[in-house]
Amino acid sequence: MKVITVTNQKGGTGKTTTSLFLKDALIEKGKKVLLIDLDQQADASYGTGVEYDPSQTTYELLTQDLNLDDILVHVNDQLDLAPAGNQMAKLDVTLTQDHMLDAQFILSDKLEDYKNNYDYVIIDTPPALSMAVMNALTASDTVVVPTQADLFSLKGLGDLGSTVAAIKRRSNPKLTIAGILIGRYNSRTIFSKAMTTALTEAAQSLQTHVFETKIREAISVKESQNAFQSIFEYDPKSKVTHDISNFVDELLGELENE
Ligand SMILES: Nc1ncnc2c1ncn2[C@@H]1O[C@H](COP(=O)(O)OP(=O)(O)OP(=O)(O)O)[C@@H](O)[C@H]1O
């Protein structure tokens, strides 16, 4: 079982979209996937199109004496969902009030018994360097950092680099950053010198590289999300679907070589 966290503390950089693409591409490859939603906005959970009990979510999993099974939603034979709820916004406060020791290990401990149940676990995270993200990083093999080809999306990635370094030292030495993924890409955009410098610096600060594949901006991305459909079903022949396939092949190639 490989655990992949999708994170960037900046909002709206494509974390949920990337998590859903990853889930779709892995299912397309016949893999068994667990999607864990740690973002209080719960867009990834909503995106699967299933109904779930809003009082049995990843917040309860991380703050109460519950097993993953207690909150899991069986979406289909290849996909289970650990859904999020808006109570996730108070996770850091709750864990501090409860004086939880080693609070970043909770998710990793709770995944321990499920190692043989899934090929891949995909974790969608909130736009913050919160306890939810610490838990995701501690439980993961690798991290994908979605960004957009603008300077603001790259701001603050140095902080993510420091957090990952701290997690590697303290709670998860095997953690790697697979790469920075450029999304909503427009091929007519000329990368400015400033953008190229910022991308290089961002990759250096994360001790990683930028994925060769970029995901283009395409209306079918939003349309497939609105239709609660996998992009592979909604628009199988489109260029963006091809990008997604190439990106996932690039990522899996890296993971297999580790
Ligand atoms: N390749 C793409 N083409 C078109 N639209 C896209 C593409 N990728 C992402 N989007 C759109 O960009 C918006 C932001 O993406 P998304 O919700 O995945 O970001 P996020 O990082 O998860 O946001 P947040 O930080 O709020 O959790 C969404 O409306 C999504 O549909």
PDBQT file of the ligand as one rigid body, heavy atoms in Angstrom, charges set to zero:
ROOT
HETATM    1  N1  LIG A 301      -7.096  21.614 -15.146  1.00  0.00    +0.000 N 
HETATM    2  C1  LIG A 301      -8.146  22.353 -14.751  1.00  0.00    +0.000 A 
HETATM    3  N2  LIG A 301      -8.954  22.936 -15.673  1.00  0.00    +0.000 NA
HETATM    4  C2  LIG A 301     -10.022  23.682 -15.277  1.00  0.00    +0.000 A 
HETATM    5  N3  LIG A 301     -10.350  23.934 -14.000  1.00  0.00    +0.000 NA
HETATM    6  C3  LIG A 301      -9.576  23.386 -13.038  1.00  0.00    +0.000 A 
HETATM    7  C4  LIG A 301      -8.442  22.565 -13.346  1.00  0.00    +0.000 A 
HETATM    8  N4  LIG A 301      -7.870  22.172 -12.173  1.00  0.00    +0.000 NA
HETATM    9  C5  LIG A 301      -8.610  22.712 -11.189  1.00  0.00    +0.000 A 
HETATM   10  N5  LIG A 301      -9.634  23.439 -11.689  1.00  0.00    +0.000 N 
HETATM   11  C6  LIG A 301     -10.652  24.215 -10.940  1.00  0.00    +0.000 C 
HETATM   12  O1  LIG A 301      -9.959  25.081 -10.053  1.00  0.00    +0.000 OA
HETATM   13  C7  LIG A 301     -10.710  25.291  -8.859  1.00  0.00    +0.000 C 
HETATM   14  C8  LIG A 301      -9.814  25.053  -7.654  1.00  0.00    +0.000 C 
HETATM   15  O2  LIG A 301      -9.419  23.703  -7.653  1.00  0.00    +0.000 OA
HETATM   16  P1  LIG A 301      -9.492  22.806  -6.339  1.00  0.00    +0.000 P 
HETATM   17  O3  LIG A 301     -10.815  22.952  -5.650  1.00  0.00    +0.000 OA
HETATM   18  O4  LIG A 301      -9.068  21.455  -6.750  1.00  0.00    +0.000 OA
HETATM   19  O5  LIG A 301      -8.360  23.503  -5.452  1.00  0.00    +0.000 OA
HETATM   20  P2  LIG A 301      -7.977  23.222  -3.921  1.00  0.00    +0.000 P 
HETATM   21  O6  LIG A 301      -6.518  23.471  -3.807  1.00  0.00    +0.000 OA
HETATM   22  O7  LIG A 301      -8.457  21.874  -3.499  1.00  0.00    +0.000 OA
HETATM   23  O8  LIG A 301      -8.812  24.324  -3.151  1.00  0.00    +0.000 OA
HETATM   24  P3  LIG A 301      -8.853  24.567  -1.546  1.00  0.00    +0.000 P 
HETATM   25  O9  LIG A 301      -7.514  25.101  -1.163  1.00  0.00    +0.000 OA
HETATM   26  O10 LIG A 301      -9.962  25.576  -1.400  1.00  0.00    +0.000 OA
HETATM   27  O11 LIG A 301      -9.145  23.226  -0.899  1.00  0.00    +0.000 OA
HETATM   28  C9  LIG A 301     -11.891  24.324  -8.948  1.00  0.00    +0.000 C 
HETATM   29  O12 LIG A 301     -13.027  25.071  -9.344  1.00  0.00    +0.000 OA
HETATM   30  C10 LIG A 301     -11.507  23.339 -10.036  1.00  0.00    +0.000 C 
HETATM   31  O13 LIG A 301     -12.632  22.843 -10.749  1.00  0.00    +0.000 OA
ENDROOT
TORSDOF 0
